[in-house]
Amino acid sequence: MLSASPVLSVRDLRLSFHQRPVVHNVTFDLYPGERVCLLGPSGSGKSLTARAVLGLLPATAAAHGHITVLNHDVSTIPAARRAPATRLSYVAQDTFTALNPLVSIGAQLQRPFQQQGLSTRAARQAAAELLERLHLPDPHSLLRRSPAELSGGQRQRICLALAFACRTPLLIADEPTTALDTITQARTLDLLRQHTGHPAAPALLFITHDLTAAAHVCTRALVMDRGTIVERGPLPDLLATPQHPLTREMVTLSVAATRTLPVRSVQRAVPA
Ligand SMILES: Nc1ncnc2c1ncn2[C@@H]1O[C@H](COP(=O)(O)OP(=O)(O)OP(=O)(O)O)[C@@H](O)[C@H]1O
């Protein structure tokens, strides 16, 4: 049963660049406890929709429509000027630009805990415990390192840790596993599923073109094509009876890819 009040409401969102429309009348709600994916091919407008929600649109974008976070209208407010209660977490594909290369992982990760009132020592401990929950071995050593001294998969988990530490009502993850190898991808998707979409955890908007990844993490889907939401509904329904030609094609391709690989044995090789 969904709560009466959405975490996020998007109404008639329209985006354009120099009079060229790229997103058309996008409308959707996302409720606490939900994990929803925004699916669609490259260039369909997924990332721009997410950036509008985050208040991170490029200066050249013209935006119309309404975006509310926890019933606060944030439509015209850039991320840096939003009230703390309406700030959202964001995990992107590019982990290099997401982390400050000059600051140790520890200093970056303990900051949200300090902002929540913990002492430096307690914040350091909370950061280490969070890394342990995200299955990162030897967390105290990781906290001393800089972002450049980590692998891509480790950096992505640090970005997830940062997002969870900020305790926002909604996490937006934009293709967070695209740059990772298959095993690290599967582990990262597991972590996303375990740490979002339940009480005391953020709701999730998961942006992807990968239907298999979406099905692993989310329960509901919005499908975008050329700037428009063309299909929406529970993921099991969408997988079983896709209505729009694009969704049908995505399901067919995804099923074909799964049949090509001995998926069961691969899954057994990945620790929980
Ligand atoms: N800064 C920009 N200036 C002009 N056009 C842009 C800009 N950013 C994106 N676009 C255009 O907006 C459309 C939607 O782009 P968007 O990045 O949202 O697609 P996407 O669905 O996220 O694709 P991908 O999966 O490849 O990231 C595309 O046609 C793109 O070329």
The ligand as an SDF file (V2000), in Angstrom:
LIG
                    3D

 31 33  0  0  0  0  0  0  0  0999 V2000
   23.4120   20.2100  -22.8300 N   0  0  0  0  0  0  0  0  0  0  0  0
   22.6390   19.8260  -23.8630 C   0  0  0  0  0  0  0  0  0  0  0  0
   22.4560   20.6470  -24.9220 N   0  0  0  0  0  0  0  0  0  0  0  0
   21.6550   20.2720  -25.9670 C   0  0  0  0  0  0  0  0  0  0  0  0
   21.0060   19.0940  -26.0380 N   0  0  0  0  0  0  0  0  0  0  0  0
   21.1650   18.2280  -25.0090 C   0  0  0  0  0  0  0  0  0  0  0  0
   21.9860   18.5540  -23.8640 C   0  0  0  0  0  0  0  0  0  0  0  0
   21.9380   17.5140  -23.0020 N   0  0  0  0  0  0  0  0  0  0  0  0
   21.1420   16.5770  -23.5760 C   0  0  0  0  0  0  0  0  0  0  0  0
   20.6710   17.0100  -24.7700 N   0  0  0  0  0  0  0  0  0  0  0  0
   19.7760   16.2810  -25.6820 C   0  0  0  0  0  0  0  0  0  0  0  0
   18.5990   15.9130  -24.9680 O   0  0  0  0  0  0  0  0  0  0  0  0
   18.1580   14.6130  -25.3770 C   0  0  0  0  0  0  0  0  0  0  0  0
   17.9960   13.7310  -24.1500 C   0  0  0  0  0  0  0  0  0  0  0  0
   19.2650   13.5480  -23.5380 O   0  0  0  0  0  0  0  0  0  0  0  0
   19.4750   12.6710  -22.2030 P   0  0  0  0  0  0  0  0  0  0  0  0
   20.8970   12.8540  -21.7760 O   0  0  0  0  0  0  0  0  0  0  0  0
   18.4340   13.0080  -21.2170 O   0  0  0  0  0  0  0  0  0  0  0  0
   19.2300   11.2070  -22.7780 O   0  0  0  0  0  0  0  0  0  0  0  0
   19.3360    9.8070  -21.9940 P   0  0  0  0  0  0  0  0  0  0  0  0
   18.0510    9.0940  -22.2120 O   0  0  0  0  0  0  0  0  0  0  0  0
   19.7490   10.0170  -20.5860 O   0  0  0  0  0  0  0  0  0  0  0  0
   20.4820    9.0930  -22.8120 O   0  0  0  0  0  0  0  0  0  0  0  0
   21.7270    8.1720  -22.2950 P   0  0  0  0  0  0  0  0  0  0  0  0
   21.1100    6.8640  -21.8770 O   0  0  0  0  0  0  0  0  0  0  0  0
   22.5780    8.0350  -23.5000 O   0  0  0  0  0  0  0  0  0  0  0  0
   22.3960    8.9050  -21.1710 O   0  0  0  0  0  0  0  0  0  0  0  0
   19.1840   14.0960  -26.3720 C   0  0  0  0  0  0  0  0  0  0  0  0
   18.6710   14.3360  -27.6710 O   0  0  0  0  0  0  0  0  0  0  0  0
   20.3960   14.9600  -26.1240 C   0  0  0  0  0  0  0  0  0  0  0  0
   21.1440   15.1390  -27.2970 O   0  0  0  0  0  0  0  0  0  0  0  0
  1  2  1  0
  2  3  1  0
  2  7  2  0
  3  4  2  0
  4  5  1  0
  5  6  2  0
  6  7  1  0
  6 10  1  0
  7  8  1  0
  8  9  2  0
  9 10  1  0
 10 11  1  0
 11 12  1  0
 11 30  1  0
 12 13  1  0
 13 14  1  0
 13 28  1  0
 14 15  1  0
 15 16  1  0
 16 17  2  0
 16 18  1  0
 16 19  1  0
 19 20  1  0
 20 21  2  0
 20 22  1  0
 20 23  1  0
 23 24  1  0
 24 25  2  0
 24 26  1  0
 24 27  1  0
 28 29  1  0
 28 30  1  0
 30 31  1  0
M  END
$$$$
